[in-house]
């Protein structure tokens, strides 16, 4: 799973900074340099404890000038902002449109509560107050889940070919309402017209790249490779045209109804390029695949579980459709 990128923010206005201690005493830092050093030390400890799930960027300390402006400048490309609350903070910081984790130290919510009154907290659901490292970790789970929801609402799923089993194709209106995913149906004939338009030289280059990068080629002959390459090029063009992020392919219709050669390798290579791709015209399963890939940000595996043996701790999966890089 990709580690979340966190932008830490240290310090506040140049007045007293209060750091609760393990013995419940308070360390009061009246000198800005001392305060920043103490805040940095605490952030480094937290970053080390969360290293398995988060990657902390170089902190914004306020020494650069306008703290809020510097946070705005550097937050692009990060997943969340983590504010080490030790003093009164510029209220503009809480208004930044990004997930914000507010943390004062282990089991020391005092400064976080003082700096963000109840009315403000209710008005800013993007701000998560964290009591300790465990709650920061839980907050990161919320951040990751929220990012998945955002991505789903930006997702278009192509359903390619006819669907003879209604349960495999969710109702488009319901899907958009519940998950935010837009479903685009493309008939097989329309897609095959795109395949016919694929430039032969372009398809040859794709096929050649596959065979040259392979350690060994056992089953497909030259015609299999050329056919799959044309479908690969056409699918990528279709995804670009429809501005889609995933595809569910009715491959059985294409193979047994349209005479196409098997192209499982195409779906595997699409996964390597960041496009969740499902087979056997199962859009519902492709949605599960899509969710899994969005959550862990790694290519997923699709297949039918046909045998499970708890004693041997083995499972068997049929018609497995996998990426080449798990």
N, C-alpha and C positions, 0 to 999 in steps of 0.2 A: 504494500500500500504506500502511495506517495505520502511523504510527510508534509503536513501543512506548513506554509510559510507564515511566520508570525513576525510582525513589526513591533518590538517593545518600545514603550515611551516612558522615559524616566523624568522624575522631577516635576516641578510646577512653578508657581510664581516664586520669586526670590525672597521668601520669608521662611519662617521656621518649618522644618520638615520633621515629622514624627514617625518613628519606626518602632512598633511594638516588639518586645523581646520575648524569648521563650519563658522567662520567669515572670511575665506579665508587667514588667517595668517598661518605661518608655524611653527610647533614645531620641533626644531632641537635637537635631543638627541645625545650627543657625547659620552655618557657612555653606554657601551653595556648592562649592567643590566637594566638601565632606558629604553633603546630601547626595550628590550625584554618584559619588564613589560607593556609598552604602547601597543606594538603589541598584546600581549596576551589579554589585556583588550578589544581591538577592535575585536579580533577574538571571544571572549566570547560573546560580544554583537551581532555579526553577527550570531553566532551559536544559540543564544536564539531566534533571529528573524526567523530563518529557521528551528526551532525545529520540525515543522510539516512535513518537507520533508527530513531532513538530520540529521545525528548523527555525531557530531564532535568528533574525537579521541583526545587523549592528544597530544598537538602540539609538533612538532620537532622544537627546538629552536637554534640549532647549538652549544649549550653548551656541547653537547655530543662529539664534535670533528668534524669529517668530516660531514658537513651538508648533502651533497648529498648521501654519503654512508649510513647515518642513515635513510634518506628518502627511499632509495632503500630497506633497511632491513625491514622497517615497512609498506611499501605500499601494501604488499600482503594481500588480503582479503578486501581491501578498493576499493571504486568505483571511487574516484577522489582525486586529490591533490589540496588543496587551498593554494596559496602562498600569504601571506600578504607582499606586496612589499613596503619596506620603505628605501631600500638602494640598492647598487649594489649587484647583486646576482651572484653566481657561474654559469657560462653559461652551465655547465654540467646539472644543474637542469632542464633547458628547454628541454634538449634532452632526459629526461626520457620518456619511452614509456608508457604513461598513460595520461588520461584526466587531464589537469592542468587549474585551474581557477586562474587568476592573478588579485589581487584586492588591491587597495591602500587605499580605504576608500570611503565613500559616495560622489559621484560626484567629485571624485578626481583622475583622471586617470594619473596624472603627472608621478609618479614613474613607473607605469606599462608601459607607453609609452617610457620613457627614457631607461628603462632596456631591452626593447625588440623592437628594431628598425623594421621598416616596412619589410625589406627583411627577417629578422628572423621570423617575424610573418607569412609571406606567406609560409615560408619553414616548419613551424610547426603548422599544422592545429589542433593539439591536444591541443594547448594553447588558452584559451578563455580569452580575456581581459574584465573585468567587471567594469562598471562605478559606480554601486551602488548595494544595496541589491537586487533590482528588477532584475538587470542583472545577479547577481549571481544565483538567483532563476531560471531565464531562462536558464542559463548555465547548471544547474542541470537537467533541462528537456532534454537538448541536450545529457548530459551524459547518462541519462536513455534510451533515444532513441538509442544512439549508442550501448549501451549494448544489446538492443533487436536485433539489426542488427547482432552483433557478435554471439549471441546465435542462430539466425536463420541460419546463415552460418555453424553452427555446428550441425544442426538438421536433423534427418532422420525421416520421417513419414511413418508408415506402413499403407497401404490400404489393409484391410483384406476382401477377398471375391470378387465376381464379381460386376462390376459396369454397370448397365443397362442404367443409365442416364448419358450421357457424361458430362453434365455441373456440375455434382457432383465430377468429377475426373479431376483436372487440368492436362494439358499436362506436363509430367514429365520434359522435357527439358526446357520448358518455366518457370516452377516453380523454377527450379534450377537457371536459368538465372536471374529471377526477384527478387526472395526472398532468394535464396541461400539454399533452403530446398530440400533435396534429397528424392524422393518418391520411396518406395519399395513396390511392389505389391506381396501379398502372396495369392495364391488360397485357397479356403475354404478346399479342400481335404487335402492340405499339413498341414494346421493348425489342422484339426481334427485328423490327424495322430499324431501330438504332444500331443493332448488331450488324445488320447488312451494310450500314453506312460507315463502319469502322475502317480506317485506312489500313491496308494490308501490311504496309511497312511498319506502322506503329504497333500493330499486333505482333508482328515478327520480333520486334525489339523486346517487347514484354516477355514473350515466350523464351527468347534466347537468354534473357536475364534470369529467368527461373532455372533453366537447365544448367547454365554456367555456374550458378551459385549453389547448385545442389551437390551434395557429396556423391550421390548415386541416383540414377533414374532407372526404376525397375519396370513399372507397368505402362505408363502412358506412352503412346507412339507420337510421332510428329503431328499427326492430325488431331489427336487429343489435346496436345499442348497448344496448337494453333487455334482450335475451337475455344478452349478455355481463355486464352489470351484475348480473343475478340470479345468474349462476354465480360472479361475484367475491364477492358477499356470502355465498353458500352455502359457498364454499371457505374463506373466512376463518373462518366459524363452525365448519366441520369441523376446521380446523387448531387452533382454540382448544379444541374439545371433546376432541380426541385428544391435546392438548398436544404437537403435532407442529411441527417446524421446517422441513420440506421436503415437497414433493409431486411425484409423478410421475403425470401425467394421461394416460390412454388416450384422447386426443382423437379418434382415428380412429373408435373404437367409438361415442363420443358423437355424432359428426357423421353417420357413415354407418349406424350401427346404431340410434341413438336419435333421429335427426332434429334434433339441436341445430345451431345455427348456429356458424360458426367463432368461437373465442374466444382466439386467440393473444394478443390484447391483455391478457387477464386474466393470463396467465402473465408477460407483461412487467411489468405493474403489481405483481404479487406480488414480483418480484425487487426492484423499487424499495422495497418495504416490508420487505426483509430475508429473504424466504422463497425459497430456491432452488426453482425450479419447472421441471420437465422435461416435454417433450411426447412424443407418439407412443408412450406406454406404455413408455418405455425407462428403467426404474429404475436399470439399471447406469450409463447415461450421466448420470442425475441424481445418482448418487453421486459421479461424477467432478466434476460441476458443484459439488456440495456441498463437496468437498475443496478445489477451487480457490477458492471463495468464502471458506471458513474460513481458508485460508492468506493471502490478500491482503486479506480483509475488504472486498471490492468485489463488486458484482453480476457474474455471469459470463454468457457467451454460449454457446448450444448450437445445433448445426447439423451437417449432413452435409457433409463435404468432398468435393465432386464434381469439382473440377478444380484442378490445381496446375501452374503454369507458372513453373519456376525462372528461365527466361530473362527473362521479363517481370516476375518477382517479384510475381506475383498469385496469388490463390486465389479460388475460388468456393464459396459455401456455400449449400446448398438448405435449404428450410423453416426458415430462421434464426429462432431464438427468443431474442430479446435483451431486455435491460432498456432503459428509456428514458434512463437515466443510467449510462454505463459507468464 
